[in-house]
Amino acid sequence: MKTTLKTTLLSLTSLLVASPVFAATQRADHSGLLVWLFLGFCGLIVVAQLVPAALVMFGIVKAVASPKEVGGKA
């Protein structure tokens, strides 16, 4: 009898804890077009700043990897 009661209570408890998962069936963000345009603009700004940064890094690597000039007579 005790094991049946424990099993029943455990099953009922786990069912009650998991039931709110099935309640949310729709999108929760309700974002409009302006929100997505703003996020796209922010992404465009980030990409626009990555291009010059990559060019600077390429220039630094090129300067480090190039052969050194030997100084002439002083």
C-alpha positions as CSV (number, residue, x, y, z in Angstrom):
1,M,0.0,0.0,0.0
2,K,2.8,2.4,0.9
3,T,4.6,1.8,-2.4
4,T,1.4,2.4,-4.4
5,L,0.8,5.6,-2.6
6,K,4.4,6.8,-3.1
7,T,4.2,5.9,-6.8
8,T,0.9,7.7,-7.2
9,L,2.1,10.8,-5.4
10,L,5.3,10.9,-7.4
11,S,3.5,10.5,-10.7
12,L,1.0,13.2,-9.8
13,T,3.7,15.6,-8.6
14,S,5.8,15.2,-11.8
15,L,2.7,15.7,-13.9
16,L,1.7,18.9,-12.1
17,V,5.3,20.2,-12.3
18,A,5.6,19.5,-16.1
19,S,2.1,20.7,-17.1
20,P,3.0,24.5,-17.5
21,V,5.4,23.5,-20.3
22,F,2.5,22.6,-22.6
23,A,0.7,25.9,-21.8
24,A,2.9,28.2,-24.0
25,T,2.0,27.4,-27.6
26,Q,2.5,30.9,-29.2
27,R,5.4,33.2,-29.7
28,A,6.3,35.1,-26.6
29,D,8.3,38.0,-28.0
30,H,5.6,39.9,-30.0
31,S,8.4,41.8,-31.8
32,G,7.2,44.1,-34.6
33,L,8.9,45.2,-37.8
34,L,10.7,48.1,-36.2
35,V,12.4,45.9,-33.6
36,W,13.8,43.7,-36.4
37,L,14.9,46.7,-38.4
38,F,16.7,48.1,-35.4
39,L,18.5,44.8,-34.7
40,G,19.5,44.5,-38.4
41,F,20.9,48.1,-38.3
42,C,22.9,47.1,-35.2
43,G,24.2,44.1,-37.0
44,L,25.2,46.3,-40.0
45,I,27.1,48.6,-37.7
46,V,29.1,45.6,-36.2
47,V,29.9,44.2,-39.7
48,A,30.9,47.7,-40.9
49,Q,33.4,47.9,-38.0
50,L,34.8,44.4,-38.6
51,V,36.0,45.2,-42.1
52,P,38.5,48.0,-41.2
53,A,39.6,46.0,-38.2
54,A,40.4,43.0,-40.5
55,L,42.3,45.3,-42.8
56,V,44.4,46.7,-40.0
57,M,45.2,43.2,-38.7
58,F,46.2,42.2,-42.2
59,G,48.5,45.2,-42.4
60,I,50.1,44.4,-39.1
61,V,50.7,40.7,-40.1
62,K,52.1,41.8,-43.4
63,A,54.5,44.3,-41.7
64,V,55.7,41.7,-39.2
65,A,56.2,39.0,-41.9
66,S,58.0,41.2,-44.4
67,P,61.9,41.0,-44.5
68,K,63.7,43.7,-42.5
69,E,65.6,46.4,-44.3
70,V,69.3,46.5,-43.4
71,G,70.5,50.0,-42.6
72,G,73.1,51.6,-44.9
73,K,76.4,53.3,-44.0
74,A,76.1,55.9,-41.3
